[in-house]
Amino acid sequence: MLIRQLSVFLENRQGKFAEIARLLGNNNINMKAFTVSESDDFGIARIIVEREKIDTAYNLLKSHSYAVSIHQVNYLNSPNKPGTMAIAMEELSKAGVSIEYMYAFADDDSHNSHLVIRTNNDELANRILSEL
Amino acid sequence: MIWNSKIECMSREEMRVLQGEKLKKIVAHAYQNSPFYKARFDEHGVKPEDIQTIDDIVKLPFTTKQDLRDNYPFNMLAVPMSEIVRLHASSGTTGKPIVVGYTEKDLDNWTEGVARCLTAYGLDKSDMVQVSYGYGLFTGGLGAHAGVQKIGAVALPTSSGNTEKQLQLMQDFGSTAIACTPSYALYMTEEIRKRNIDMNNIKLKVGVFGAEPWTNNMRKELEEKLNIKAYDIYGLTEISGPGVGGECECQNGTHLWEDLFYPEIVDPVTLQPVAPGEKGELVFTTLDKWGMPMIRYRTRDLTSLNYEKCACGRTAVRMSKIMGRSDDMMIIRGVNVFPSQVESILLEFPEYEPYFFIEVDRVNNTDTFVIQVEVKPEYYTDQINQLIKLRQRLASRIQSVIGIQPDIKIVEPNTIERSTGKAKRAIDHRKFE
């Protein structure tokens, strides 16, 4: 399914991510997942928070002058066992969907894996992944 | 050695008489043949007849870089295009460089200036000069080249860049002098070290360094590492190019060839001449340049002049090292850069905010040129590649307009200082003493 993700532009400086984590934490917003990708002097933090809190998080970051945006990404929840991810990737590849980036996280008990996938065609990817 | 001892060692009194005669002629020529100067002189209420001696020069109005831009490309020429044999241009604001046209005689005079410099550095027909200034619209390459041929030395026109080849030819051909920016020469010393090149294979004895400000520490370093004598060559496109002046073996000030390029020092605020020996803005009047005379051209370089006779025997006035600028121009890797150029390029991009901050430094002997910019909120994305591409597009555009590649640094929103007044838009960490 498609879910909404926060993206925050960060200069590559010590303590930058701590600032954001503290800001969200102080406002009782829990990050369910995040990833940071970086170039030589800047990075983009992609953050998944609880669905009902994403707009609050967005406004909070915005009001603190962060360059924040919301994008739709694919979210796949599947059993945490060998081969499940391979199937998903093969199906996307067959349909000509290419992956821009993705990141995964697991449940507390590790029964399920959660995959966030950003592709060049997120609508199509969503249809394919829903049919798995 | 002195190339033209009659002129270079002329008594001050004789020189002033000569300068007065030449000034009279060039002012009359400018007034009669350049609509720009006629209008400017009329507006100022000064006629060619008012100029009788060199002291009358203070009656004349100033010319600025802005005048050159406003009259782009050819409105300042004082001869028909059929008399012009060469054009040079230097980078200017977006799309508008400044253009200088030369007659045959102008080129001869320019070359004469370079020949005097090269001879003062101890070079003659037995030498081979590797000209590693850029050849093209930039005056450095072709200007130095002509002077080298004039003194009968061998010109090796390697132009700038391709350091590996430069070093190879330097060894194979046995170049005895190199003409380039001092920072490029320092870069070469690094490459020589990295490649373990045996200094015995390098026959250089003289460095002809200019096109950017440099320090005595750089001189020391270059002289030690390359086993040469390093000399300053001064010039600017508006006045001709390199060879407006140069150092002698005393290395105690840059002699200016004042029979061709008459220097004054004025207070950059009041525009009144300063007391002899005091620091101020250098102003040139070209006394023997016919294609495009420059009358009291404000160079914006801050320096002082010393009229005492030099130990080398020359009486030609000596200029101290350039101590800074009276405007915000920076010379980065030998290229003139104005913050306003960056601003106008930034305005072409809807993705960027119109704010920026330039940081210049010198790291491992190479100038660094970092521009901080902010992306507009709606253009921030979750995809890092898009930001990298956006950054690359700006860097390429700046490279093509200004001539050097900047390092673009995208910063977070609202981090660059906003100011309605005179915002400080650049900082130069390089030390020029």
Interface residues (C-beta under 8 A of the other chain):
Chain A: Q5 S7 F9 L10 E11 S37 E38 S39 D41 F42 G43 I44 R46 S65 Y66 A67 V68 S69 H71 V73 E100 Y101 R118
Chain B: V375 P377 Y380 T381 D382 Q383 I384 N385 L387 I388 K409 I410 V411 E412 P413 N414 T415
